[in-house]
Amino acid sequence: MHITKNFSITAVAALWLGSTVSVTNVANAGDGPNDAQIVGIVLAADAIDVSYGKIALEKSKNKAVREFAQRMVTDHSAVQQSVIGLAAKLNVTAEDSPTSIGLNKGAADVTIKLKSLRGPAFDSFYVDNEVSYHATVTGAVETVLIPSAANAELKAALQGAQPLFLRHLEHAKMIQADLGSTSHAK
């Protein structure tokens, strides 16, 4: 059960950090990612989310933003280990895909933006990015990753992501409302 929840966090994180275009392209291709590519997507996204959270912990002075960022770092660091364990159990070696490559390219741009901002502008951008990510992820997990997963255990792990990520989304939206932020993330 613990592996399933942690793996789900990573799957969602992978999609959140990537661009909607990358996820949409996979879906439109009619040939979704295979299990090895899904693991690669999840591992890439997890590392990126930890990185964003660490930047937020360094830069933000806002208590709610810092607590959320710490939750992301904690969850995704644990997930990284769970994903590696699940992949080993399933004898799956992570593979790059257009989505994982897109995630990493998008992360470079977001990282530059995060590092350039300060104060309330930073907090708003970080939280807006988190809201956008979680909204995108819940849809992409349902429409792309779950249908593409061939392994039943992998599929079950992805299905377990929805309730957790909906809670993350609601948490981020609460912070966004408190900040008076209005979807500045791109």
Secondary structure, 3 states (H helix, E strand, C coil): CHHHHHHHHHHHHHHHHCCHHHHHHHHHCCCCCCHHHHHHHHHHHHHHHHHHHHHHHHHCCCHHHHHHHHHHHHHHHHHHHHHHHHHHHCCCCCCCCHHHHHHHHHHHHHHHHHHHCCHHHHHHHHHHHHHHHHHHHHHHHHHHHHHHCCCHHHHHHHHCHHHHHHHHHHHHHHHHHHHCCCCCCC
